[in-house]
Amino acid sequence: MNITTVKVEILLPETFIESIRNQLNALGILTVGNYDHVISYTETKGYWRPLDESSP
């Protein structure tokens, strides 16, 4: 198997995007063709309710 491209999804607070982007780019991970800092992001909203057995 010869894997050349992967997609990674990371869920994190928006305040961390720039730092993570810069660190990944420094490793060459966000380079595609003649572009670097290749990243996309979107705001996601969710909801969860703890069950009786949970310890939030």
C-alpha positions as CSV (number, residue, x, y, z in Angstrom):
1,M,0.0,0.0,0.0
2,N,1.4,3.4,-1.0
3,I,-0.5,6.2,0.9
4,T,0.5,9.7,-0.3
5,T,-2.3,11.9,1.1
6,V,-4.3,11.8,4.3
7,K,-7.1,13.9,5.8
8,V,-7.0,14.6,9.6
9,E,-9.8,16.1,11.6
10,I,-9.0,17.7,14.9
11,L,-11.6,19.1,17.3
12,L,-10.2,21.9,19.4
13,P,-11.0,25.4,20.6
14,E,-10.7,28.1,17.9
15,T,-8.0,29.9,20.0
16,F,-5.6,27.0,19.3
17,I,-6.0,26.9,15.5
18,E,-3.2,29.4,14.6
19,S,-0.7,27.7,16.9
20,I,-1.4,24.2,15.8
21,R,-1.4,25.4,12.1
22,N,2.0,27.0,12.5
23,Q,3.5,24.0,14.3
24,L,2.2,21.5,11.7
25,N,3.3,23.7,8.9
26,A,6.8,23.9,10.4
27,L,6.9,20.1,10.1
28,G,5.9,20.3,6.4
29,I,2.6,18.6,7.1
30,L,0.4,21.3,5.7
31,T,2.1,21.6,2.3
32,V,0.1,20.6,-0.8
33,G,1.8,21.2,-4.2
34,N,3.1,24.8,-4.2
35,Y,1.1,25.9,-1.2
36,D,1.8,25.7,2.5
37,H,-0.4,26.5,5.5
38,V,-3.2,24.5,3.7
39,I,-6.0,24.2,6.3
40,S,-9.7,24.6,6.5
41,Y,-11.9,24.9,9.6
42,T,-15.5,25.4,10.5
43,E,-17.3,26.2,13.7
44,T,-19.2,23.3,15.1
45,K,-21.8,23.3,17.8
46,G,-22.9,20.3,19.7
47,Y,-24.9,19.1,22.7
48,W,-24.5,16.2,25.2
49,R,-26.2,15.3,28.3
50,P,-24.4,13.3,31.1
51,L,-26.0,10.0,32.1
52,D,-26.4,9.1,35.8
53,E,-23.2,7.0,35.7
54,S,-21.0,9.8,34.3
55,S,-18.6,11.9,36.2
56,P,-18.4,15.2,34.3
